[in-house]
Amino acid sequence: MGNVLIIGAGGVGSVVAHKCAQVPEVFSRICLASRTLARCEGIQKSVKERTGRDIEIARVDADNVAETVALIKKVQPSLVLNLALPYQDLHLMDACLETGVDYLDTANYEPPDEAKFCYKWQWEYQDRFREKGLMALLGSGFDPGVTNVYSAYAAKHYFDEIHSIDILDANAGDHGHPFATNFNPEINIREVTARGKYWENGQWIETEPLSVKQSFDFPQIGPKNAYLMYHEELESLAKNIKGLKRIRFWMTFSDNYLKHLEVLQNVGMTGIEPVMFEGREIIPLQFLKALLPDPASLGPRTKGKTCIGNVMEGVKGGKPRKVYIYNVCDHEECYREVGSQAISYTTGVPAMIGAMMMLTGKWRGQGVFNMEELDPDPFMEKLNHHGLPWEVKELA
Ligand SMILES: NC(=O)c1ccc[n+]([C@@H]2O[C@H](COP(=O)([O-])OP(=O)(O)OC[C@H]3O[C@@H](n4cnc5c(N)ncnc54)[C@H](OP(=O)(O)O)[C@@H]3O)[C@@H](O)[C@H]2O)c1
């Protein structure tokens, strides 16, 4: 039924390839392309062993629009899934526009030389996608992604109006390394070291990095300190959830992680400005990335669970209501199923489901969409079938 081109053979790209291969009735043909063909070969082999399916592979530099256009013309997909890095978003959207193909990603565009992510650049593609009758689905991971769908689902079924959303993301996984990031270290550290920001009464309020925390009792994990951070879904949800007065995002970090991060920051290793080293320019954060464990290598070592969900307050039938929607995911179970840890898994499954929604016509539209703008029901149903079941708790 659907022929898809997956770009980016990293942790998330690998999960997406496996999960698409598990659903042959929707994903009849799969091609995985990345800069390093050897990574694609490894995933191709694992998909064959685990699902019995053959996927095609190709080499592409997604920053080179002409190269991607040539690959799209060869593969003839109905959808390009961008699981490379946020730096490639605009180049891949350009290639999709040129070839008349729909687009999906899991993270919004970020310029390589500035630690600033926002939807502005991709929302500017609205008219071009609309005019061509194409659909671009932005942020189809877990957060952003499922957290946006949870918000839309709560707005549809649990509230007349949602007044506050707190997105809480806990990773209680232990990989045994003194310091490692669960997804691309460069993207992860840029995000964590940025100033915090939340939205209240129509205004953005900034905080010092990781300076605001709360203890939250996560289901199946227990109480953990969660730190206020800026996260990209806040921007679209603040715009799209009617009646919202406040939205914040919180993520847990262990004391050990924070101690390492502080030292690395203090010595300048998290910087993104080039420095001269032995006659050549290097970017400290990129050098640090080369030293840190590859997130894909954490899979076999990581034990424990993740829990991500939304605590939402508002009114229903004139009465106040507080609802928590969440998923708990187990690192070792993910590894057994697809050979990856839960961070890649919780991102890759929603990317596959987003693609499924588009290919089966459940989610159709012309232009650029954030997840909360589409009907949450079919997506929520598929989460339960494809490895990310959710729970709803009424809180006092
Ligand atoms: N929404 C969410 O919940 C969520 C959560 C986690 C991550 N993410 C996003 O998911 C994406 C993938 O993350 P990840 O952890 O899988 O990262 P990763 O392991 O570093 O993988 C990224 C892959 O992109 C490929 N790539 C980079 N530049 C490329 C280019 N110019 N052309 C072609 N391929 C290129 C790399 O390929 P080569 O190795 O071949 O160079 C790498 O394998 C990122 O955008 C991340 O921000 C979203």
The ligand as an SDF file (V2000), in Angstrom:
LIG
                    3D

 48 52  0  0  0  0  0  0  0  0999 V2000
   10.2250   13.8490   19.2540 N   0  0  0  0  0  0  0  0  0  0  0  0
   10.9250   13.0760   20.0550 C   0  0  0  0  0  0  0  0  0  0  0  0
   10.3710   12.5190   21.0120 O   0  0  0  0  0  0  0  0  0  0  0  0
   12.3850   12.8240   19.8090 C   0  0  0  0  0  0  0  0  0  0  0  0
   13.1270   12.1420   20.7720 C   0  0  0  0  0  0  0  0  0  0  0  0
   14.4600   11.7970   20.4980 C   0  0  0  0  0  0  0  0  0  0  0  0
   15.0190   12.1850   19.2800 C   0  0  0  0  0  0  0  0  0  0  0  0
   14.2710   12.8970   18.3760 N   0  0  0  0  0  0  0  0  0  0  0  0
   14.8460   13.2930   17.0760 C   0  0  0  0  0  0  0  0  0  0  0  0
   15.0450   12.1380   16.2840 O   0  0  0  0  0  0  0  0  0  0  0  0
   16.0730   12.3800   15.3480 C   0  0  0  0  0  0  0  0  0  0  0  0
   17.0250   11.2010   15.3180 C   0  0  0  0  0  0  0  0  0  0  0  0
   17.6100   11.0320   16.5980 O   0  0  0  0  0  0  0  0  0  0  0  0
   18.6180    9.8330   16.8920 P   0  0  0  0  0  0  0  0  0  0  0  0
   18.7160    9.6940   18.3470 O   0  0  0  0  0  0  0  0  0  0  0  0
   18.2390    8.6630   16.0530 O   0  0  0  0  0  0  0  0  0  0  0  0
   19.9900   10.4650   16.3740 O   0  0  0  0  0  0  0  0  0  0  0  0
   21.2630    9.6890   15.8090 P   0  0  0  0  0  0  0  0  0  0  0  0
   21.3650    8.3300   16.4220 O   0  0  0  0  0  0  0  0  0  0  0  0
   22.3970   10.6310   15.8800 O   0  0  0  0  0  0  0  0  0  0  0  0
   20.8730    9.4440   14.2730 O   0  0  0  0  0  0  0  0  0  0  0  0
   20.7790   10.4600   13.3420 C   0  0  0  0  0  0  0  0  0  0  0  0
   21.1710    9.8770   12.0030 C   0  0  0  0  0  0  0  0  0  0  0  0
   21.0090   10.9300   11.0590 O   0  0  0  0  0  0  0  0  0  0  0  0
   21.9460   10.7090   10.0530 C   0  0  0  0  0  0  0  0  0  0  0  0
   22.3160   11.9510    9.4200 N   0  0  0  0  0  0  0  0  0  0  0  0
   22.8710   13.0400    9.9820 C   0  0  0  0  0  0  0  0  0  0  0  0
   23.1110   13.9460    9.0520 N   0  0  0  0  0  0  0  0  0  0  0  0
   22.7150   13.4110    7.8730 C   0  0  0  0  0  0  0  0  0  0  0  0
   22.7150   13.8670    6.5560 C   0  0  0  0  0  0  0  0  0  0  0  0
   23.1870   15.0710    6.2240 N   0  0  0  0  0  0  0  0  0  0  0  0
   22.2360   13.0520    5.5950 N   0  0  0  0  0  0  0  0  0  0  0  0
   21.7630   11.8260    5.8810 C   0  0  0  0  0  0  0  0  0  0  0  0
   21.7390   11.3320    7.1240 N   0  0  0  0  0  0  0  0  0  0  0  0
   22.2070   12.1200    8.1080 C   0  0  0  0  0  0  0  0  0  0  0  0
   23.1690   10.1280   10.7210 C   0  0  0  0  0  0  0  0  0  0  0  0
   23.6120    9.2770    9.7440 O   0  0  0  0  0  0  0  0  0  0  0  0
   25.0620    8.7590    9.4580 P   0  0  0  0  0  0  0  0  0  0  0  0
   25.4490    8.0340   10.7090 O   0  0  0  0  0  0  0  0  0  0  0  0
   24.7860    7.9060    8.2980 O   0  0  0  0  0  0  0  0  0  0  0  0
   25.9180    9.9520    9.2030 O   0  0  0  0  0  0  0  0  0  0  0  0
   22.6120    9.4300   11.9550 C   0  0  0  0  0  0  0  0  0  0  0  0
   22.6530    8.0410   11.8170 O   0  0  0  0  0  0  0  0  0  0  0  0
   16.7060   13.7060   15.7650 C   0  0  0  0  0  0  0  0  0  0  0  0
   16.2080   14.7250   14.9510 O   0  0  0  0  0  0  0  0  0  0  0  0
   16.2300   13.8950   17.1890 C   0  0  0  0  0  0  0  0  0  0  0  0
   16.1570   15.2570   17.5510 O   0  0  0  0  0  0  0  0  0  0  0  0
   12.9690   13.1950   18.6060 C   0  0  0  0  0  0  0  0  0  0  0  0
  1  2  1  0
  2  3  2  0
  2  4  1  0
  4  5  1  0
  4 48  2  0
  5  6  2  0
  6  7  1  0
  7  8  2  0
  8  9  1  0
  8 48  1  0
  9 10  1  0
  9 46  1  0
 10 11  1  0
 11 12  1  0
 11 44  1  0
 12 13  1  0
 13 14  1  0
 14 15  2  0
 14 16  1  0
 14 17  1  0
 17 18  1  0
 18 19  2  0
 18 20  1  0
 18 21  1  0
 21 22  1  0
 22 23  1  0
 23 24  1  0
 23 42  1  0
 24 25  1  0
 25 26  1  0
 25 36  1  0
 26 27  1  0
 26 35  1  0
 27 28  2  0
 28 29  1  0
 29 30  1  0
 29 35  2  0
 30 31  1  0
 30 32  2  0
 32 33  1  0
 33 34  2  0
 34 35  1  0
 36 37  1  0
 36 42  1  0
 37 38  1  0
 38 39  2  0
 38 40  1  0
 38 41  1  0
 42 43  1  0
 44 45  1  0
 44 46  1  0
 46 47  1  0
M  CHG  2   8   1  16  -1
M  END
$$$$
